[in-house]
Amino acid sequence: MTYENLLLEKENKIATLYINRPQALNALNRETLLELTDAISGIAQDDDIDLLIITGAGDKAFVAGADIAYMQNLSAMEARSFAALGQQVFMMIETMEKPVIAAVNGFALGGGCELAMCCDFRIASSKAKFGQPEVGLGIIPGFGGTQRLTRLIGAGMAKQLLYTADVIGADEALRIGLVNSVQTPEELMNVVKAIAGRILAKGQAAIRLCKAAANEGLQTDINRGMTIEVDAFGLCFATADQREGMTAFIEKRKAGFIGK
Ligand code: CAA
């Protein structure tokens, strides 16, 4: 599939996916979501890729939301299926085995904030702005915002943002735990790639089991979560990476992981 609304770069085991609709501040319309679905399933299956970075093309927006012009005249059933499509692809991102980092380079509003939230974690440019402005349009978030924001930053702060439609800056997003750090616009991608490099230097089988255990544990009670963890811990001992990681430690050398 050729992409009209995405750019995809692959280098050193890292895929960088740019949402690329500069004329609409990278807003997500149906075509973009369909392209995203194709790109994510390709990256998930690509043996040359171990980590995904999602960002916005240009210097103004990560993603300024779902496309309002596209949504304006939708029927209730069309709107429902648009939200279901967005939720489906964001769930693919959240549950993909490989780690996914959002490099939030500008506006991350509505569907843009929701896209950032389905990634494993978010690093923001000082120019980034976050919010769920949907109630100002007479709608509610449809790509997971009411569910992920409450889980990520707590119900009270999430409800304040959801009800007021306030747009907050990167420093406030850092304070409330929506992003992990704030970088200058010039440094954002370097910092994200440096974090990616530190992740890629570790055992990828273990990273994937960590992600699965953390994600599945968040959906269940602590006792079930602990069982998920012991099973995943046990599974590590069926990997070459566990043997190499522990042997390298004992032999006082750097481990050479193969991700299996
Ligand atoms: N959908 C469609 N087009 C959008 C858009 C969006 N979400 N956001 C921006 N654009 C378009 C603008 O219409 C404008 O197009 P034209 O040049 O053709 O007029 C272009 O992008 C540039 O935008 P602005 O001129 O508005 O730029 P600005 O710097 O003055 O303002 C902004 C930037 C504050 C981000 C403003 O564009 C804005 O408020 N955008 C909408 C944000 C929003 O409400 N997002 C939530 C959408 S609903 C949603 O996401 C639902 C869901 O969960 C599924």
Residues whose N, C-alpha, C, O or C-beta is under 5 A from the ligand:
A	BS01	CAA	Q23 A24 L25 A27 A64 G65 A66 D67 I68 A69 F107 L109 G110 G111 P133 I140 P141 G142 F143
